Amino acid sequence: MKFISYWHDTSKAFAGATREPLSDDFEVAVIGAGFTGLNAARKLAKSGVKVALIEAEHVGYGASGRNGGHLNSGHFASFGAAKAHFGEAKARRFWRSYDDSIDMIEAIIAEEGIDCSFRRGGKLKLASKPSHVKGLQAMCEELRREVDPSVEWLSRGDVRKELGSEAFHGAVLSPKSAMMHMGQYANGMADAAARHGATIWEHNPVQSCIRVSDGWRITSPTGSLAARRVILATDAYTTENFDYYRRRMMPIASFIVVTRPLTPEEVAATLPGNRNYTNSLNIANYFRLTPDNRLLFGGRAKFSAASNQKTDVRSGELLRKQMLDVFPQLADVEIDYCWGGLVGCTQDRYPRAGAADGLIYGMGYSGHGAQLSTLIGSVLADIAMGRTDTNPIGGMDWNAVPLHTGKPWFLPMVGTYYRLKDMLP
């Protein structure tokens, strides 16, 4: 078993990073080379802006290279909840931004020639308990009526045709949802940004970002650079240098296991529908087939802010048990990959993007950034170039989480609460 991300291990690493020390003057510096930062840098460079992209580890190291590979339509909450939160007009724009971002990803892949196994396979939101059916049916009806007439309700019999499991009691099908190879997309985006003129540094953690008379001075272990504007795209991996943002976002660990490649017979007996799948529990699982027919199975196996080999091993054991609860026919199938990573969650679980504390930022995707972050990267590039009308989540209040200083000590209690809720019928 490998304790690394399958997406990282099975993609060609980006080879275009500069080996020179951090230096020079730039119009815009982007901190963080996940999907948000990559598309911001790509768009700025395409527009003729002199842009630097600075990454503490390697391209796609954080959540962009550690997720479940889902590009799902809409937010996790109901449209009614979004409408109550935003008001109707903004809720519609916010909800549709997820579809817009998937469309943007598809267009970028075609434009830049990125080979990342993009496919619109659809997503099933699965009812894990009989008591969840009524609520999911109501959500499906509301979505069809308000924002997405393409969604469908699948009965338990329909679900059995989609996956080889007796664990579920119905599902909402969102046919616009897509999937791709996340590592190949990240590295392809980095290639594109560099090709358009962005200067990219890897393995250069930002040690300080200090306001100066004509902008900002950013330092790393190798040197420093100047920038008129700074985009912060670090999500759960935001460091203490940016305390304003750390106090508004909670890093929560998520974990994934990936099996050996399944035989055609095993695929037919497990996931013949070949879609994205997520269940309806509070501590949910998500799963799909990889491009080489492995089963990827993930979830919040432990409610903590830590991801290391010790937590990954323990969480991998829990995920394997959960996987076999759903697919007992895979009892003899080996696990080839096990890894964890951090998700940046806001208190209300809605993402944030805009300008604050002198910086331009996009983060707090709360576990749904794979699909939205590409669009937000484009939005942040627009803001850096003086355009503010493309932001679907602009103008939202973002207060600090009470008693939170960057290390969410309260997560074990939150996890216990949600596990108890999941134990109820």
Residue pairs with C-beta under 8 A, 6 or more apart in sequence:
1 316
1 334
1 335
1 336
1 337
1 338
2 9
2 336
2 337
2 338
3 309
3 312
3 313
3 337
3 338
3 339
4 337
4 339
5 65
5 66
5 183
5 256
5 337
5 339
5 341
6 183
6 256
6 258
6 290
6 294
6 296
6 336
6 337
6 339
7 60
7 65
7 66
7 69
7 181
7 182
7 183
7 184
7 186
8 60
8 65
8 183
9 183
9 337
10 181
10 183
10 292
11 181
11 183
11 184
11 186
11 187
12 184
12 187
13 58
13 59
13 187
14 58
14 59
14 60
14 186
14 187
14 190
14 191
14 194
14 200
14 202
16 190
16 191
16 194
16 195
16 200
17 59
17 190
17 194
17 200
17 201
17 202
18 199
18 200
18 201
21 222
21 223
22 54
22 201
22 204
22 218
22 219
22 220
22 222
22 223
22 224
22 225
23 223
23 224
23 225
24 52
24 199
24 225
24 226
25 50
25 225
25 226
25 227
26 50
26 51
26 52
26 199
26 225
26 226
26 227
26 228
27 44
27 49
27 50
27 51
27 227
27 228
27 229
27 384
28 44
28 49
28 50
28 51
28 52
28 227
28 228
28 229
28 230
28 231
28 381
28 384
29 51
29 52
29 53
29 54
29 216
29 218
29 225
29 227
29 229
29 230
29 231
30 37
30 40
30 41
30 44
30 51
30 52
30 53
30 54
30 230
30 231
30 233
31 37
31 54
31 206
31 209
31 218
31 230
31 231
31 232
31 233
31 234
32 54
32 55
32 62
32 232
32 233
32 234
32 235
32 237
33 41
33 53
33 54
33 55
33 58
33 59
33 60
33 61
33 186
33 190
33 200
33 202
34 60
34 61
34 62
34 63
34 64
34 65
34 186
34 233
34 234
34 235
34 369
34 373
35 60
35 64
35 185
35 186
35 189
35 369
35 370
35 373
35 374
35 377
36 64
36 233
36 235
36 362
36 363
36 369
36 373
36 374
36 376
36 377
36 380
37 53
37 55
37 231
37 233
37 377
38 53
38 59
38 60
38 64
38 186
38 189
38 190
38 193
38 377
39 108
39 189
39 373
39 374
39 375
39 377
39 378
39 381
40 231
40 233
40 362
40 377
40 378
40 380
40 381
40 384
41 51
41 53
41 193
41 198
41 200
41 377
41 381
42 108
42 112
42 189
42 192
42 193
42 196
42 198
42 377
43 377
43 378
43 381
43 382
44 51
44 198
44 381
44 384
44 385
45 51
45 193
45 196
45 197
45 198
46 196
47 381
47 385
48 197
49 381
49 384
49 385
50 197
51 197
51 198
51 199
52 198
52 199
52 200
52 201
52 225
52 227
53 193
53 198
53 199
53 200
53 201
54 201
54 204
54 206
54 218
54 220
55 61
55 200
55 201
55 202
55 203
55 204
56 203
56 204
56 205
56 206
56 237
56 239
57 202
57 203
58 202
58 203
59 186
59 187
59 190
59 200
59 202
60 182
60 183
60 186
60 187
60 190
61 237
62 234
62 235
62 236
62 237
62 341
62 342
63 235
63 236
63 237
63 341
63 342
63 343
63 344
63 365
63 369
63 370
64 182
64 186
64 369
64 370
64 373
65 182
65 183
65 186
65 341
66 254
66 256
66 339
66 340
66 341
67 182
67 254
67 256
67 298
67 341
67 369
67 370
68 256
68 276
68 286
68 287
68 288
68 296
68 298
68 370
69 179
69 180
69 181
69 182
69 276
69 288
69 290
69 296
69 370
70 123
70 177
70 179
70 276
70 278
70 286
70 288
70 370
70 371
71 101
71 102
71 105
71 177
71 178
71 179
71 180
71 276
71 370
71 371
72 98
72 123
72 174
72 177
72 276
72 278
72 368
72 371
73 98
73 99
73 102
73 123
73 148
73 174
73 176
73 177
73 371
74 95
74 98
74 99
74 143
74 147
74 148
74 174
75 82
75 94
75 95
75 98
75 350
75 368
76 349
76 366
76 367
76 368
77 349
78 139
78 142
79 91
79 95
79 139
79 142
79 143
79 146
79 147
80 142
82 91
82 94
82 95
83 91
83 146
85 91
85 348
85 350
86 94
90 392
92 146
92 147
93 392
94 350
94 392
94 393
95 147
95 148
96 147
96 392
97 372
97 375
97 392
97 393
98 368
98 371
98 372
99 148
99 176
100 375
100 392
101 371
101 372
101 373
101 374
101 375
101 376
102 120
102 176
102 177
102 178
102 371
104 374
104 375
104 378
105 118
105 178
105 180
105 185
105 371
105 374
106 118
106 120
106 178
108 114
108 189
108 192
108 374
109 116
109 118
109 180
109 185
109 188
112 188
112 189
112 191
112 192
113 188
114 184
114 185
114 188
114 189
114 191
114 192
115 184
115 188
116 180
116 181
116 182
116 184
116 185
116 188
117 179
117 180
117 181
117 184
117 291
118 178
118 179
118 180
118 185
119 178
119 179
119 180
120 175
120 176
120 177
120 178
121 177
121 178
121 179
121 273
121 274
121 275
121 276
122 173
122 174
122 175
122 176
122 177
122 275
122 276
123 173
123 174
123 177
123 275
123 276
123 277
123 278
124 154
124 159
124 162
124 163
124 171
124 172
124 173
124 174
124 273
124 275
124 276
124 277
124 278
125 136
125 171
125 172
125 174
125 278
125 279
125 280
126 159
126 167
126 168
126 170
126 171
126 277
126 278
126 279
126 280
127 133
127 136
127 168
127 169
127 170
127 171
127 279
127 280
128 167
128 168
128 169
128 279
128 280
128 281
129 169
129 280
129 425
130 169
130 425
131 425
132 169
132 280
133 169
133 170
136 153
136 170
136 171
136 172
136 280
137 153
137 170
139 172
140 151
140 152
140 153
140 172
141 153
143 151
143 172
144 151
148 174
148 176
150 174
150 175
150 176
151 172
151 173
151 174
151 175
152 172
152 173
152 175
153 170
153 171
153 172
153 173
154 162
154 170
154 171
154 172
154 173
155 170
156 168
156 169
156 170
158 170
158 171
159 168
159 169
159 170
159 171
160 166
161 272
161 273
162 171
162 271
162 272
162 273
162 275
163 270
163 271
163 272
163 273
163 277
164 268
164 269
164 270
164 271
164 272
164 327
164 329
165 270
165 326
165 327
167 325
167 326
168 279
177 275
177 276
178 371
179 276
179 288
181 290
181 291
182 370
190 200
193 200
194 200
201 220
201 222
204 220
204 221
204 222
205 220
205 221
205 239
206 218
206 219
206 220
206 239
206 241
207 219
207 220
207 221
207 241
208 217
208 218
208 219
208 241
209 216
209 217
209 218
209 230
209 241
209 242
209 359
210 216
210 217
210 218
210 219
211 358
212 226
214 226
214 228
215 226
215 227
215 228
215 229
215 230
216 226
216 227
216 228
216 229
216 230
216 358
217 224
217 225
217 226
218 224
218 225
218 226
218 227
218 230
229 360
229 384
230 358
230 359
230 360
231 359
231 360
231 361
231 362
231 380
231 381
231 384
232 238
232 242
232 245
232 359
232 360
232 361
232 362
232 363
233 361
233 362
233 363
233 377
233 380
234 242
234 245
234 363
235 249
235 342
235 343
235 344
235 363
235 364
235 365
235 369
236 249
236 251
236 252
236 341
236 342
236 343
236 344
236 345
237 251
237 342
237 344
238 245
238 246
238 249
238 344
238 363
239 246
240 246
240 406
242 357
242 359
243 406
244 356
244 357
245 357
245 361
245 363
246 405
246 406
247 400
247 401
247 404
247 405
247 406
248 346
248 347
248 352
248 364
248 398
248 399
248 400
248 401
249 344
249 345
249 346
249 363
249 364
249 401
250 305
250 344
250 345
250 346
250 347
250 401
250 404
250 408
250 411
251 305
251 342
251 343
251 344
251 345
251 408
252 300
252 303
252 304
252 305
252 342
252 343
252 345
252 367
252 408
252 411
253 300
253 302
253 303
253 304
253 305
253 306
253 307
253 311
253 315
253 340
253 341
253 342
253 343
254 298
254 299
254 300
254 340
254 341
254 342
254 343
254 367
255 298
255 299
255 300
255 301
255 302
255 307
255 311
255 312
255 315
255 316
255 318
255 319
255 338
255 339
255 340
255 341
256 296
256 297
256 298
256 319
256 337
256 338
256 339
256 340
257 296
257 297
257 298
257 316
257 319
257 320
257 323
257 335
257 337
257 338
258 290
258 294
258 295
258 296
258 297
258 335
258 336
258 337
258 338
259 294
259 295
259 297
259 330
259 333
259 334
259 335
259 336
260 294
260 333
260 334
260 335
260 336
261 292
261 293
261 294
262 270
262 289
262 293
262 294
262 295
262 333
264 293
266 329
266 330
266 333
267 274
267 289
267 293
269 329
270 295
270 327
270 329
270 330
271 277
271 287
271 288
271 289
271 295
274 288
274 289
275 288
276 286
276 288
277 286
277 287
277 288
278 284
278 285
278 286
278 287
279 285
279 286
281 422
282 418
282 419
282 421
282 422
283 299
283 300
283 303
283 415
283 418
283 419
283 422
284 299
284 300
285 297
285 298
285 299
285 319
285 322
285 323
285 326
286 297
286 298
286 299
287 295
287 296
287 297
287 298
287 323
287 326
288 295
288 296
289 295
289 296
290 296
294 336
294 337
295 323
295 327
295 330
295 333
297 319
297 322
297 323
298 319
299 319
299 322
300 415
301 314
301 315
301 316
301 318
301 319
301 322
302 311
302 314
302 315
302 318
302 415
303 411
303 412
303 414
303 415
303 416
303 418
304 311
304 411
304 412
304 415
305 342
305 407
305 408
305 411
307 340
307 341
307 342
308 340
311 340
312 338
312 339
312 340
313 338
315 338
315 340
316 335
316 338
319 338
320 335
323 330
324 330
324 331
343 365
343 366
343 367
343 369
344 363
344 364
344 365
344 366
344 369
345 364
345 366
345 367
346 352
346 364
346 366
346 398
347 399
347 401
349 366
350 364
350 366
350 393
350 396
351 362
351 363
351 364
351 365
351 366
351 368
351 369
351 372
351 376
351 393
352 361
352 362
352 363
352 364
352 393
352 396
352 398
353 361
353 362
353 363
353 376
353 379
353 380
353 391
353 393
353 394
354 360
354 361
354 383
354 391
354 393
354 394
354 395
354 396
355 361
355 383
356 398
360 380
360 383
360 384
361 380
362 373
362 376
362 377
362 379
362 380
364 398
365 372
365 373
375 392
376 393
378 390
379 390
379 391
379 392
382 388
382 390
382 391
383 391
388 394
401 408
403 410
404 410
